[in-house]
């Protein structure tokens, strides 16, 4: 009972085990695709649909690029349908010879992804070869004494086909005296033996003509014939006999020509000539590798043997005696394989370029190894030389795949020289190497790298706009567009809208340009983030920081903060106690410089001091201290001109004026402050001088026009020209001032015509009586004018009267410069323009004094201040004030009445006024 259950369990497990083994080995079995076709198929014949058998659709064919990889182009793949087509003649006999199994093995290659498929096409034999005899006729001598049953070996036929299509049978016609036996050699080939059936009688029939036919069993069967001529000879009772029917010998393929293979022997019981034996090859024309000594029967090597071409030889030898009787034997020579062929490495489906991002295990190439040797001499192993990121995988017998074994990096190794060595297992082993170069394609797997991790640039301020300030460089080891780098600014600590006005960068060279002149005082540094980007897809980039430090230049002069400057550029006063000891801190000059470093290192210097040595100035501190105590002779008010100089090259400076007042209280300082004139505005003074100059030019022009008109009227003889001097204007009818002199010191005559207006500051004279030469030349009216008016009747006179000598001034009364009054009466009337101008100025000044009732040049009221010098005749009243800033040419005096009014003194005489003028001049 138990044994029955065990058998049942084993019976159930056997199908499961078979299914498991089938699933395990199914991929290996299905990996090779087999076809069977007859030989001699026409070119273009379809072997099978390879794409369908590989599981590929027609749509995939353009991308998969299905093709055949073989040494000889027997087949090709249709690109449209994926059919396996015959591309050249398939002759089984040429391809495989007598090998009963003839198959062509090759690989089908499909790309994207790369894969290999093993294809086996078995070539079936067709009956395309007719059995052929080596000769068309044979001659055979048979002694008439030959006994029935004697056998004679006939010439054999050859058929290149195999199987049933090869030579299968021989037939002999006619067959009255002879019969035919088909015999087979050790290599499977057949040969005929003719057997004598009945005794021969030469006297009845000397010869026989027979037909030997060789047949195969093909469909349809093919045959060929040979003629056999049998000659009946006289009796030679004994035929030669070989010592062996078959001789077998083994011979190495690397034996040298001339080497003895073996020696055959044959005997003949006859005597005489019938016992003389000669040896020969039955088919001598087919034996090319060996030589036979016809006398001794020694077989030697004639040509080099090659196991890979022929590994076995079957030779038929004949021994012929002198009577013509023949004996045959077979010599079989086995060629022993030697390891004389190195293996070969053949690359198939080699790509032009391998991308560096190929994954591990990517198929690169298909290679085959071939060794013509057999058995262990033909067993080959392959290996890769050197350390390369590839490996070899066995695909099938003598077929290998080259796949990637590590990640590739074109930047480290742009190409690999692959050397594959194939070694057989012979003794000694032989090997051969084959090398290929695999080029690695570039992908954008490297970002640009800057030559520095960060950049710092020092730029001096006030740089020219457009100048280059720095250059960054980045390298990318990739090729082509993947390695082309462009530069840009991606970020900055400046405002985005201001960035383009500060700097720019060349996209190609990486040169950074300054777009404007930098100012250290406004911007001391800024930071840029630069980016280098390649042109790959996708693009890779790298950033680097560029810090620009703006260097300082001495372009800012020091600025004084303390003491504060007044409108005139001078500092306000500082009060110093009179009892200040040496070293007393009076004040401190505080200045700043917008520059930095040495350019802002300030030093203080005294350029000018009213009392040198009284004060000292700190070189670096700017502190003003007393150097010594105040002396009696030192002025209470001191002035210091201080220069503040920076340390730049060249240095810049600023100045400030310090007013130092020695006083114990502020009340002592205030009167001096109030007496100080209010500083005038230089711009206002300039405008004032321009207005005065314009007015003066206008007045001079007007006076020139009036003078020209007066000269014109004077020369005219028409009374109407002098109508302005009619008695209605002046009642004096005679000339008061002589128009001409033959002697004297007054060569001038004055003719004035003043129109009467209601708003004039001058009142016209009302002369009621004639004036004599001894009288005053001015009218005694309260509104006296400076010059008398003339009568119209006098003006119309054609000739002037001679001068009255009584009118002449005394020497003391004649005008002169103030400097000429030396106390005596020897003064002279001015004879040059300088004295005349001085006199005119003095007259104007006296007229001014007459207006306010006082005089600074001497004289009483109404005398123009000239009575003391020119006599009491000169009295002038109600004349406008012309004392403001009257300048006397040749003198340092300025006529003013302010001093007399301020001192509260009455006007003095001429001499007293002269001293007063000197005092004011000293002030």
Secondary structure, DSSP 8 states (H G I E B T S, - for coil): -HHHHHHHHHHHHHHHHHHHHHHHHHHHHHHEEEEEEESS--TT-EEEEHHHHTT--GGGHHHHT-EEE-SS-SEEE-TTT-EEEE-S---HHHHHTT-S--EEEEEEEETTTTEEEEEEEEEE--S----EES-SEEEEEEETT--TT-EEE---EE----GGGSEEEEEEE--SSEEEEEEE-TTS-EEEEEEE-S---TTT-SEEEEEEEEEE--SS--EEEEEEEEEEES------EES-SEEEEEEETT--TT-EEEE--EE-SS-GGGG--EEEETTGGG--SEEE-TTT-EEEE-S---TTT-SEEEEEEEEE-TTS-EEEEEEEEEEE--S----EEEEES--S-EETT--TT-EEEEEEEE--S-GGGG-EEEEE-SS-SEEEEEEETTEEEEEE-S---TTT-SEEEEEEEEEE-SSS--EEEEEEEEEEE--S----EESSSEEEEEEESS--TT-EEEE--EE--S-GGGG-EEEEEEEESS-HHHHHHHEEE-TTT-EEEESS---TTT-SEEEEEEEEEE-SSS--EEEEEEEEEEE--S----EEEES-B-TTSEEEEEEE-TT--TT-EEEE-EEE-SS-GGGG--EEEEEEESSTTSEEE-TTT-EEEESS---TTS-SEEEEEEEEE-SSSS--EEEEEEEEEE-SSTHHHHHHHHHS-----HHHHHHHHHHHHHHHHHHHHHHHHHHHHHHHHHH---GGGGGGG-TTT----S-SS-S--SSSS------------SS-SS------S---TTS-SS--STT--SS----HHHHT-SS-----GGGS--TTTS---GGG--SSS------SHHHHHHHHHHHHHHHHHHHHT--SSS--TTTTT-HHHH-TT----S-----TTEE-TT---EE-SHHHHHHT-----HHHHHHHHHHHHH-
